[in-house]
Amino acid sequence: MREFRYKVVTDAAVRSGLYTRMVSEGLADYACSEGRVTLERWMELTEPRDGNLFGVSLDRFGNYCGMATFTRREYRMWRFDFTAFRQAFDDAVRQARGAFEWFFGMTDATALYGITPAVFRHSVNLATACGFAVVSRLPSACWLARRNRYVDGVLVLCTRKTLEDSNMGFGGGGGSTPAVTTPTVEPTPKAEVTKPVTEAATAARQNQKDKAAKAAGLRSTILTGEGVMGSGNGQGKTLLGQ
């Protein structure tokens, strides 16, 4: 069984050489969330700086088998891109899992997340085999250059716990990749058809609503949290994200 080790790469010549190899192996369209990028842009994406980490996986002979970029976001979450080179495709799952374990082991990250075009089912399968959960399908989230249009994206998320739990069922084999059914976008519900009512009936119904609203004191107030339960302390307002 092939063993991998991981390290951070900062050397510009090495990063440039990996870009050339990525292009020559036909992986440039899949290696970055941005799609195919120029060498100049690649050097920016992999540049060593605070909140940006570029790592590689190597076999025991020192051959480069894969690479990953990690970019820090809010709440100590990091966005990632991972690519296995063709000579190590068969071990892509094991080297990716090892890379994520290595990353969690040297950072205080709360989670890793990524967005991949839904049509790249191999990427979704690889992510779920590595302990990621499919969170949502994002309509028209990814630009696909070869189709010259936006396509749906799949948001995947991994925490230390999901990675650990997936390891328990992994068995160390790293062989097959489980099939994944990507979530589908819910269809837009049909508009309800309201039957016409008489003017008198409408007025009567509105009068009842007005009386009920006045009695409850809720005509112009919307509360969330404890205030809805009648705590009366004025501290029941809730702000998103807090």
Residue pairs with C-beta under 8 A, 6 or more apart in sequence:
1 174
2 59
2 60
2 65
2 88
2 91
2 94
3 59
3 60
4 57
4 58
4 59
4 65
4 66
4 91
4 94
4 95
4 98
4 99
5 57
5 58
5 60
6 55
6 56
6 57
6 58
6 98
6 99
6 102
7 55
7 56
7 58
8 48
8 53
8 54
8 55
9 15
9 18
9 46
9 54
9 55
9 56
9 67
10 48
10 54
12 43
15 42
15 43
15 46
15 54
16 39
16 42
16 43
18 56
18 64
18 67
19 39
19 42
19 43
21 64
21 85
22 28
22 31
22 67
22 83
22 85
25 85
25 86
27 83
27 85
27 86
28 36
28 37
29 35
29 36
29 145
29 146
30 83
30 120
30 123
31 67
31 81
31 83
32 42
32 45
32 69
32 81
33 79
33 81
33 114
33 115
33 116
33 142
34 41
34 45
35 143
35 144
35 145
36 145
37 45
45 52
45 54
45 69
46 52
46 54
46 69
47 54
48 54
51 71
51 72
52 69
52 70
52 71
52 72
53 69
53 70
53 71
53 103
54 67
54 68
54 69
54 70
55 67
55 68
55 70
55 99
55 102
55 103
56 64
56 65
56 66
56 67
56 68
57 64
57 65
57 66
57 67
57 68
57 88
57 95
57 98
57 99
58 64
58 65
59 65
59 88
63 87
64 85
65 84
65 85
65 87
65 88
65 91
65 95
66 82
66 83
66 84
66 85
66 88
66 92
66 95
66 96
66 99
67 82
67 83
67 85
68 80
68 81
68 82
68 83
68 96
68 99
68 103
69 80
69 81
70 78
70 79
70 80
70 103
70 112
71 78
71 79
71 80
72 78
72 109
73 79
73 113
75 110
75 111
76 108
76 109
76 110
76 111
77 109
77 110
77 111
77 112
77 113
78 103
78 107
78 109
78 111
78 112
78 113
79 112
79 113
79 114
79 115
80 100
80 103
80 112
80 113
80 114
81 114
82 96
82 99
82 126
84 91
84 92
84 95
84 96
88 95
91 174
92 126
93 126
93 129
93 130
93 174
93 177
94 174
96 126
96 130
97 129
97 130
97 131
97 163
97 166
97 167
97 170
97 174
100 112
100 130
100 131
100 158
100 163
101 163
103 109
103 112
104 112
104 160
104 163
110 159
111 157
111 158
111 159
112 132
112 157
112 158
112 159
113 135
113 155
113 156
113 157
113 158
114 127
114 132
114 155
114 156
115 138
115 141
115 142
115 153
115 154
115 155
115 156
116 123
116 124
116 127
116 142
116 153
116 154
116 156
117 123
117 142
117 144
117 151
117 152
117 153
117 154
118 124
118 137
118 142
118 151
118 152
118 153
118 154
118 182
119 144
119 151
121 180
121 182
124 134
124 154
124 156
124 180
124 182
125 177
125 178
125 179
125 180
126 177
127 134
127 156
127 158
128 134
128 156
128 178
128 180
129 166
129 177
129 178
130 158
130 163
130 166
131 158
131 162
131 163
131 164
131 165
131 166
131 167
132 156
132 157
132 158
132 162
133 156
133 157
133 158
133 162
134 154
134 155
134 156
134 180
134 182
134 183
135 155
135 156
135 157
136 154
136 155
136 183
137 152
137 153
137 154
137 155
137 182
137 183
137 184
137 185
138 152
138 153
138 154
138 155
139 152
139 185
140 150
140 151
140 152
141 150
141 151
141 152
141 153
142 150
142 151
142 152
142 153
143 149
143 150
144 150
144 151
152 185
154 182
154 183
197 205
213 219
223 236
223 237
224 236
224 237
224 238
225 235
225 236
225 237
225 238
226 233
226 235
226 236
227 233
227 234
227 235
227 236
227 237
228 236
229 236
